[in-house]
């Protein structure tokens, strides 16, 4: 892959995933010869960026941010910005300004093919991704440039403990040491103290949650009944808020239970699987019970708190979700899938458009061959082996992503033009 001279690149980092990944990424870009700065908006951003000379604190308001950001672009001669997620307000405004100036926007996100891959794109991710505009035929034409064997998707998220730990640590710094950043406001609705309390509660109650999950999973696996799976996601997640028709998870719960009660055979059951990072800010179990009782199906509806998706997915008849990336595991198994939000995998070859009652009665299966081509396209472009949170996952990711950030082509154009670089072998990240 032909690289742009690293000494001509000036990267400005904004907010990243919890933990030291952005610091390590910036360090390697500096080693390549690029100039790197990091804008921090709170003490959590500052705490794990150890190169203090390149750290730029922003202590102003959200309203003043666009003008300040534009000034930084001029002052530093920025050629590239780097961020995690493109929908939080500070990032959305920065992306708009950067694109208007022709500045390259590097976007990281959790993997479309979780758990052992992360997403790296340019310009936008999820509903703003270029993937939204690619047809299966477009992908097949690009794949004509590739003939590599691709790995199967593992069934669990490899660095969950580290993810929770760094989330706890980030909110600890913001809660107790954030006085220099008086204007900071979190992009989510809860206060920093509330977020910190939820992370602390999760850490303390992990054994209790594990026991509850094991018991619920056992009942489902040994119940002997056919069931459909509803894959939940975090209500405050950007994909749910920005790229779906729902404003609360309760709306999705109500729609799903209503469709199940009207369409599913009377001996079928419905299982709600919570997101692994669900923190209890909304009482999902209580709301599910209330809705199931109101629709006369309370004995056929179940709730599983987090855990490995494969534990309940392997025996499911079909699955529904808003736009969770976990739906990729549904399609990989060839199971019928119904979604309600925008998602990079919501292609007509894979996803049912049946009314929900009809879907629960006689769901249509995806085109598995088309999905395998789609998955191959992802693994040749935006999906990189590794993770943000474990040290091993970071090492694996950094071995590849820095070179991809230094080339002129984005991952999709690189494949189409026959310039895609070699892919690292997938390793289990623990």
Secondary structure, DSSP 8 states (H G I E B T S, - for coil): --B--GGG-EEEE---SSSSHHHHHHHHHHHTT-EEEEEESSHHHHHT---GGGEEE--S-HHHHHHHHHHHHHHHT--EEEEE-S-SHHHHHHHHHHHHTT-EEEEEEE-TT-SSEEEEEES--GGGSGGGG--HHHHHHHHTT---------SS-TTHHHHHHHHHHHHHHHHHHGGG-TT---SSSS-HHHHHHHHHHHHHHHHHHHHHHHHHHHHHHTS---EEEEE---TTSHHHHHSSS-SSHHHHHHHHHHHHHHHS-TT-EEEEE--TT--SSS-HHHHHHHHHHHTT-GGGEEEE-SS-THHHHTT-SEEEESS-TTHHHHHHTT-EEEE-S--TT--TTTSB-S-HHHHHHS-----HHHHHHHHHHHHTTTEEES-SSSHHHHHHHHHHHHHHHHBSS-HHHHHHTT------------
